[in-house]
Amino acid sequence: MPYVRRNALGEVISLHRHAEGSSEFLPDEHAEVLAFVGGRPSPGDGSEGFARLDADFVRVLEDVIDTLVAKNLINITDLPPEAQAKLFSRKSFRERSTQHSLRLFADSAGFGSVIDDTQFGDTL
C-alpha cells in the first residue's frame, strides 16, 4: 500500500496511499517503511542504541514512580488514568516475564502491595 517519497539522500520522507509524482511503491513490511512509522529501526542507522536507551530510561521512570508511591510522596491516583493503566500493564508484563527467573532476594513491600490494581482488569 505505501508509496514513499525520498529526499536527495534517498531517505524516506513521507508515505502516501496513492502514487504521487516521483513516489515509489514499497510493501508494508519493507524495513524502510517500518522504520519510518516507528516499527523498527533500519539496520546501521544508529537508532538501535537510542531505542535501547529509551527503553532503559522508561524502566528508570517506573522505578522512580514505584519509590515515590512506596514513600507516600505521591499516590498512584495522582497520575492520569491512562498513565496508571500503562504502569500497571508494564508491571504485570514484567512480572509474568520474570515469573520463572531465579529470584535472589525476597519480595519486599513494593508497588504491588501498595496499590490495588484489580479495577483495571487485564489490559494486555
TACORTA-V348730 format. One record per residue. N is the residue number from 1. SS is DSSP state (A for helix, B for strand, O for the rest). NEAR is the number of other ideal C-beta (glycine too) atoms within 12 Angstrom. D_LAST is the distance of its C-alpha to the last C-alpha in Angstrom with 1 decimal. Layout:
BEGIN
[[N,SS,NEAR,D_LAST] [N,SS,NEAR,D_LAST]]
END
This chain:
BEGIN
[[1,O,16,28.6] [2,O,26,29.0] [3,B,23,32.5] [4,B,32,32.8] [5,B,24,35.5] [6,B,19,36.7] [7,O,11,38.7] [8,O,8,42.0] [9,O,8,40.2] [10,O,12,38.2] [11,O,15,34.8] [12,B,26,32.5] [13,B,17,32.8] [14,B,20,31.4] [15,B,27,29.7] [16,B,21,31.1] [17,O,13,30.6] [18,O,12,34.3] [19,O,16,37.0] [20,O,15,38.8] [21,O,12,41.9] [22,O,15,41.3] [23,O,19,37.7] [24,B,22,36.5] [25,B,20,34.0] [26,O,24,31.2] [27,O,14,28.6] [28,O,18,24.9] [29,O,14,24.0] [30,O,22,27.0] [31,A,20,26.5] [32,A,28,28.2] [33,A,25,26.1] [34,A,22,22.8] [35,A,25,24.4] [36,A,26,25.6] [37,O,21,22.3] [38,O,13,20.6] [39,O,17,18.9] [40,O,18,20.9] [41,O,21,24.4] [42,O,22,27.6] [43,O,12,29.2] [44,O,10,32.0] [45,O,18,31.3] [46,O,13,30.5] [47,A,19,27.1] [48,A,16,25.4] [49,A,13,26.8] [50,A,13,25.9] [51,A,19,22.2] [52,A,14,22.4] [53,A,14,24.1] [54,A,16,21.4] [55,A,15,18.7] [56,A,14,21.1] [57,A,14,21.9] [58,A,18,18.4] [59,A,19,18.4] [60,A,14,21.8] [61,A,19,20.7] [62,A,27,18.0] [63,A,20,20.8] [64,A,18,23.2] [65,A,30,21.1] [66,A,28,20.7] [67,A,18,24.5] [68,A,20,25.3] [69,A,29,23.4] [70,A,21,25.0] [71,O,15,28.4] [72,O,13,28.0] [73,O,14,28.7] [74,O,20,25.8] [75,O,15,23.5] [76,A,30,19.8] [77,A,16,20.7] [78,A,16,22.9] [79,O,20,20.0] [80,O,11,18.8] [81,A,15,15.9] [82,A,12,13.8] [83,A,19,14.7] [84,A,26,13.9] [85,A,21,10.3] [86,A,23,10.0] [87,A,35,12.0] [88,A,32,10.2] [89,A,21,6.8] [90,A,26,9.3] [91,A,30,11.3] [92,A,24,9.0] [93,A,18,8.3] [94,A,22,12.0] [95,A,20,13.0] [96,A,14,11.6] [97,A,12,13.1] [98,O,14,16.3] [99,O,11,16.6] [100,O,8,19.4] [101,O,11,21.1] [102,O,7,24.5] [103,O,11,24.6] [104,O,7,27.9] [105,O,8,27.6] [106,O,7,26.9] [107,O,12,24.1] [108,O,13,25.6] [109,O,14,24.8] [110,O,21,22.0] [111,A,29,19.1] [112,A,21,17.5] [113,A,13,20.9] [114,A,23,21.6] [115,O,27,18.7] [116,O,13,17.4] [117,O,25,13.7] [118,A,10,13.7] [119,A,14,14.2] [120,A,21,10.7] [121,O,11,9.1] [122,O,13,5.7] [123,O,18,3.8] [124,O,16,0.0]]
END
